[in-house]
Amino acid sequence: MNKLVIATLIAATASSTACTATVTPIEPPPVDTSAVITATWQFDHFADGSPRACPVDYPVATIYSQPWDPIAGRLIGQPIVDDFRCSDMRATTDPIDGIYLVWIQIESQSGQLYAKSEQTYVDTLDGDATIDLKMLDDAGYFFLSWELRDKATGALLTCAQASDGDGPVKVETVATIVGTDFMLTDRFPCEHGFGTTDPLLADTYTVSVDAAISSGAIGTAPALTNKVVSSPNGLTDLGHIMIPIN
């Protein structure tokens, strides 16, 4: 075989090898979206606003960070639990990553519950969060989650679909003490999928839930009757509410 043929074969082999070489892409480093939650808590008498101390025999303040799915409007997985001294009245969690409902429980050393705070929506993409939670010895709260449905077809609607371009949708609760005219109204961003009312004196209520835009209500769920707010700091779950949209 002459030198020209040999040179040609070497060149062809080198070319073939170069064509089959693979390059491994360099993956970008993962983005750290973790954050810490600093919680403060205090004890009050709701009727007159007077302060209270940590309850006797309940020295533990436990911060619960429960993963929350805002699309499905439900809790997922197991809560992250951090224990602190009740008397500290302030604490910071370890870093967490995701979307959570966060609350505090005041407990005995053996885990017996005295009271549970309202639940606060925390998205760690927004950075470190600070929440201020009150414990009321004569009042409590309602908690609810919701979904929107087309009244005619029953199809599930997003908040944007329900708005139809007419401004953001708010979900509204109106709680009325049975046998009186006293009522409390709360409004929540529709896209959160859940809400906890402002404090209500311990009593029995009728609760109306509706969805509204700037021009008025676009759908109202059937009234919820004989719903009891308990104390201390009772959290009554109204359940998952289906709101029919007109």
Secondary structure as UniProt FT lines:
FT   HELIX           3..20
FT   STRAND          37..45
FT   TURN            46..49
FT   STRAND          50..52
FT   TURN            56..57
FT   STRAND          60..69
FT   TURN            70..73
FT   STRAND          74..75
FT   STRAND          80..85
FT   HELIX           86..88
FT   STRAND          90..92
FT   STRAND          99..107
FT   TURN            109..110
FT   STRAND          113..116
FT   STRAND          120..123
FT   HELIX           124..126
FT   STRAND          129..136
FT   TURN            137..138
FT   STRAND          139..150
FT   TURN            151..153
FT   STRAND          156..157
FT   HELIX           159..163
FT   TURN            164..165
FT   STRAND          170..177
FT   TURN            178..179
FT   STRAND          183..189
FT   HELIX           190..192
FT   STRAND          194..196
FT   STRAND          200..201
FT   STRAND          203..213
FT   TURN            214..215
FT   STRAND          216..220
FT   STRAND          224..229
FT   TURN            231..233
FT   STRAND          234..245
//
